[in-house]
Amino acid sequence: MPDQPILVAYASHTVSTEEVAEAIATALQEHSARVDMHPVQDVTALKSCRVGG
């Protein structure tokens, strides 16, 4: 897993999308990943970004 935390950002009018984001974050953490989970509106800047593998 990457040394930097993985961002799991979500946008939802209901709780269901947040629950999916929580499930993704939990699965990543179970594989020793560091995870930052935030509503997308709270993400204002990225230190670095890598898309894909």
C-alpha distances in whole Angstrom, upper triangle without the diagonal:
4,7,9,9,9,13,15,18,21,25,27,31,31,28,27,24,23,23,21,18,18,17,14,13,14,12,9,10,11,8,7,6,8,11,14,17,20,23,23,26,25,22,24,22,19,18,16,15,13,14,13,11
4,5,7,8,11,14,17,21,24,27,31,31,28,27,25,23,24,22,19,19,19,16,14,16,15,11,12,14,11,9,7,8,10,13,16,19,22,21,24,23,20,22,19,15,14,12,12,10,12,12,10
4,7,9,12,15,18,22,25,28,32,32,30,29,26,24,25,23,20,20,21,18,15,17,17,13,13,15,13,10,8,8,10,13,16,19,22,22,25,22,20,21,18,15,13,12,13,12,15,15,14
4,7,9,13,15,19,22,25,29,29,27,27,24,22,23,22,18,19,20,17,14,16,16,13,13,16,14,12,9,7,9,10,13,16,19,19,21,19,16,17,15,11,10,9,10,10,13,14,14
4,6,9,12,16,19,22,26,26,24,23,20,18,19,18,15,15,16,13,11,13,14,10,10,14,13,10,7,5,5,6,10,12,16,16,18,16,14,16,14,11,11,10,11,11,13,14,14
4,6,10,13,17,19,23,23,21,21,18,16,17,15,12,13,14,11,9,12,12,8,10,13,12,11,7,6,5,6,8,11,14,14,17,15,13,15,14,11,11,11,9,10,11,11,12
4,6,10,13,16,20,20,19,18,15,13,15,14,10,12,13,11,9,12,13,11,12,15,15,14,10,9,6,5,6,8,10,10,13,12,9,12,11,9,11,11,9,10,11,13,14
4,7,10,13,17,17,15,15,11,10,12,10,6,8,10,8,7,10,11,10,11,15,15,15,12,11,7,6,5,7,8,9,12,12,10,14,14,12,14,14,12,13,12,14,16
4,7,10,14,15,14,14,10,9,12,11,7,10,12,10,10,13,15,14,15,18,19,19,15,14,10,8,6,5,5,5,9,9,8,11,12,12,15,15,13,14,14,15,18
4,7,10,11,10,10,7,6,10,9,6,9,12,11,11,14,16,15,17,20,21,21,18,17,13,11,8,7,5,5,9,10,10,13,15,15,18,18,17,18,16,18,21
4,7,9,10,10,7,7,11,11,9,12,15,14,15,18,19,19,21,23,24,25,22,21,17,15,11,9,6,6,8,10,11,14,16,17,21,21,19,20,19,20,24
4,5,7,7,5,7,10,10,10,13,15,15,16,18,20,21,22,24,26,27,24,23,19,17,13,11,8,9,10,13,14,17,20,21,24,25,23,24,22,23,26
4,7,9,8,9,12,13,13,15,18,18,19,21,23,24,25,27,29,30,27,26,22,20,17,14,11,12,12,15,17,20,23,24,27,28,26,27,26,27,30
4,6,7,8,10,11,12,14,16,17,18,20,22,23,24,26,28,29,27,26,22,20,17,15,12,14,15,17,19,22,25,26,29,29,28,29,27,28,30
4,6,5,6,9,10,11,12,15,15,16,19,20,21,23,25,26,24,23,20,18,14,13,11,14,15,16,18,22,24,25,28,28,27,28,26,27,29
4,5,5,6,9,10,11,13,14,15,17,19,20,21,23,25,23,23,19,18,15,15,13,15,17,18,20,23,25,25,28,28,26,27,25,25,27
4,5,5,6,9,10,11,12,14,15,17,18,20,22,23,21,20,17,16,12,12,10,12,14,16,16,20,22,22,25,25,22,23,21,21,24
4,5,5,6,9,10,10,12,14,15,16,18,20,21,19,18,14,13,9,9,8,11,13,14,15,18,20,20,23,24,22,23,21,22,24
4,5,5,6,9,10,10,12,14,15,16,19,20,18,18,15,15,11,12,12,14,17,17,18,22,23,23,26,26,24,24,23,23,25
4,5,5,6,9,10,11,12,14,15,17,19,17,17,14,14,11,13,12,14,17,18,18,22,23,22,25,24,22,22,20,19,21
4,5,5,6,9,10,11,12,14,16,17,15,14,11,11,8,9,10,11,14,15,15,18,19,18,21,21,19,19,17,18,20
4,5,5,6,9,10,10,12,14,15,14,13,10,10,8,10,11,14,17,16,16,20,21,20,22,22,21,21,20,20,21
4,5,5,6,9,10,11,13,14,13,14,12,13,11,13,14,16,20,19,19,23,24,22,24,24,22,21,20,19,20
4,5,5,6,9,10,11,13,11,12,10,11,10,12,14,15,19,18,18,21,21,20,21,21,18,18,16,16,17
4,5,5,6,9,10,11,9,9,6,8,7,10,13,14,18,17,16,20,20,18,19,19,17,17,17,16,17
4,5,5,6,9,10,9,10,8,11,10,14,16,18,21,20,20,23,23,21,22,22,21,20,20,19,20
4,5,5,7,9,9,11,10,13,13,16,18,20,23,22,21,25,24,22,23,22,20,19,18,17,17
4,5,5,7,5,8,7,11,11,15,17,18,22,21,19,23,22,19,20,19,17,16,16,15,14
4,5,5,5,6,7,10,11,15,18,20,23,21,20,23,22,20,20,20,19,18,19,18,17
4,5,7,10,10,14,15,18,21,23,26,25,24,27,26,24,24,23,22,21,21,19,19
4,6,9,11,14,16,20,22,24,27,25,24,27,26,23,23,21,20,19,19,17,16
4,7,9,13,15,19,22,23,26,24,23,26,24,21,21,20,19,18,19,18,17
4,6,10,12,16,19,20,23,21,19,22,21,18,17,16,16,15,16,15,14
4,7,10,13,17,18,21,18,17,19,18,15,15,15,15,15,16,16,16
4,6,10,13,14,17,15,14,17,16,14,14,14,14,14,15,16,16
4,7,10,11,14,12,10,13,13,12,13,13,13,15,16,17,18
4,7,9,12,10,10,13,14,13,15,16,15,16,17,18,20
4,6,8,6,7,11,12,12,15,16,16,18,18,19,22
4,5,5,7,11,13,14,17,18,17,19,19,21,23
4,5,5,8,11,12,15,16,15,17,16,19,22
4,6,7,11,13,16,18,17,20,20,22,25
4,6,9,11,14,16,16,19,20,22,25
4,6,8,11,13,13,16,16,19,22
4,7,10,12,13,16,17,21,23
4,7,9,10,14,15,19,21
4,5,7,10,12,16,18
4,7,10,13,17,18
4,7,10,13,14
4,7,10,12
4,7,8
4,7
4
